[in-house]
């Protein structure tokens, strides 16, 4: 019995069942995580061993390669158990998709000894001086979620040659994204924040680091995946929206559950659930969450059918996915504000409601759920987005290549 080898989960149903088995262990580590500003190494190792860091990784490299729709329910369940542990697991999963921006042979070389854990971001705040065989990279970046667990770290940079910034044919600065060994990256240790405290989302930097061409993605306003089947058809922009959709699915689910538990528990004044005013507002909160959730699942199911047909999702489908994310994020923040006020002094003290309020507020500050996106969502809904596609940060004119 002691020598049995446990089979790793590989299907959505198996991963969800595994989360049920691990839930108590994950939640027991939360106090340590919050105090130390990181998810415990033991939990990280356990999740790696059970395949959670490779939920979305390519099958060619031993990953489960779950589709967008398949992985919705898995990550929803994960984020409802603990937002931070799920966050630092989801991040390398979506960053694994950025390996598909490289030629397959380059990605295969990186994954020769297994899929690395990735962290970082592609904002081009560094510089990359062109040299023979690669680039000399110097830069400072923010928000490297889960970077303490990383093997490789991402960073964006503007290309320079002899110190002069390189320009594209259209006159815009030429950007790249680089994959850097984590051992070469310095962490600022400055993640002192309201929520998601244990995600270790530190600033980070490198100075005069040589990065070979094989570890470089040439910048593109709309990142193009070079291989990966259905996964590549969704595109990097789609995967970014997907990754934040699953966050809010789980956060909202757990918040509604915790409101119910709190309101149903008697206190010296009776039960909050017996208040007519509370019940009315609670019904509104549940309806807002469930409506946004239902729309989101419907959209991603529709996108899945498009991918199964071997086609890229339309701009309209991407717009709907973005709009559903914004709607759900807004519902969660509104519901969190309401229960924080209803809980009175209880919400000020360390506890479940306090933590979920903080985590929802922190997640709601991410650029991918900014209200600025409503401008481009409205443009599409008004029928004024012909010839446009979604980049990670806006609707842009589609560039047709010969």
ABEGO torsion letter per residue (X at the ends): XAABBBBBBABAAAAAAAAAAAAAAAAAAAAAAAAAGBBBAAAAAAAAAAGAAAAABBAAAGBAGBBAAAAAAAAAAAAAABAAAAAAAAAAAAAAAAAAABBAAAAAAAAAAEBBBBBEBABBABBBBBBBGEBBBBBBBBGBBGAAABABBBBBBBBBBGGBBBBBAAGBBBBBBBBBBAAABBBAGABBBABGAAAGBBBBBBBGBBBBAAABBBBBABBBBABGEAAAAAEAAAAAAAAAAAAAAAAAAAAAAAAAAAAABBBAAEBAAABAAAAAAAAAAAAAAAAAAAAAAAAAAAAAAAAAAGBBBBAAAAAAAAAAAAAAAAAAAAAAAAAAAAAEAAAABBEAAAAAAAAAAAAAABAAABAAAAAAAAAAAAGAABGBBBBAABBBBBBBBX
